[in-house]
Amino acid sequence: MNKKRLNLNKYSLIESIIAIILIILTLSIYFCHIGQRRPVKIGSSYMTMNNEFYPIINEQIANQINNRNDRLYNRDPALNQQKQIEEIHSFIKKGVQAIIINPVNGDSKKLNHVLKVAKSRGIRIVIIDSPLKNSKIADCTIESANYHAGQLNAEYMLKRQKSGKILLLEHKSAISGVERIQGFLDTLKHSKKAKNFKIVKRLNTYGQSEISLPLVKKAIKNGTDFNTIMALNDRAAIGALAAIDSTNYFPIMYPFIVWMALKT
């Protein structure tokens, strides 16, 4: 199978799912033998299943695999890098023919190494949404247009605000999250309004509402003055909104939440 890199807008969820299903079908055909077809075993591990995006994708993949009488082993590392590495080792022991993975930390040398080991044993590697540092390991990467999404967030904000004190909600270990925030910052930096906007604080929320909520509450209680939030995804933004609501934090301008759920 030729290596492919698909750049997809994360808002186009259906297109993403279709692309993944096509890859799964291709894998199934690849492992079919003339006169005899053995079941395909596939392992899937996403950085967290506590994000509606990944369960929806995995459900569609599972449906296709079950319909073909193949086997899917799904695991949830819950944002734990070491746990995801152990899951990959488990997939190798189970003798899977393919691994679908959304890396907890694409820069991790240990994670890249274990996937390289899997690849050396003939296991196909499909990367979802957030790339690996060593892109050569992947047989296929299906990636959202994360940097562009950040650009759109900034453009959306700049059209509606003349100034802003911005609180950034990040996920520093996820390349996808880093790219989205960088797209936002680069667009803001090159804007004619750049001098009217200031990043007042950056919080590493891992894109999770249960983490962003206490962090934003703490920032508010410590006197951080902001009127705009740039959240890398929906869940981080939801946590921030809950923090604002629970602390009755209402600056002169009600916080303008900028997040990846922005429709295009």
Summary of the structure (lengths in Angstrom):
residues: 264
radius of gyration: 20.2
end to end distance: 33.1
largest distance: 72.2
contacts: 888
relative contact order: 0.12
helix: 46%
strand: 21%
